[in-house]
């Protein structure tokens, strides 16, 4: 006995309900598209993290400060001088 589920036939475009019909004649281009010079990445924050920040500018500022701190730490750890202990 096979346990595969029977698939219902895929509905055609004509089977859509009238309330789901899309009218492309009223579509408008995105008003934000001109502001996106480079690829934009959307990130979803967990609710506890999102409760700390009330704007995307604050999130970006915090992430930039972390990036700067990490790069400073990386560069400072590369330059090490080893000295012999006296004695």
SULKA-V42979 format. One line per field, one symbol per residue. ss: DSSP state (h for helix, s for strand, l for the rest). phi: phi as a letter, one per 30 degrees, with the letter a starting at -180 (. if undefined). psi: psi as a letter, one per 40 degrees, with the letter a starting at -180 (. if undefined). A space follows every 50 residues. Layout:
ss = ???
phi = ???
psi = ???
This chain:
ss = llllllllllllhhhllhhhlllhhhllllllhhhlllllllllllhhhh lllllhhhhhhhhhhhhhhhhhhhhhhhlllllllll
phi = .dcdddcddddddddddddcdccddcdbdddcdddcdcecccbcddeddd ddccadddddddddddddddddddddddcbcccdddk
psi = hhehihhiihiideeiideehhgedeiiiheeddegdihhhhhhiidddd ddheidddddddddddddddddddddedghhhiihh.
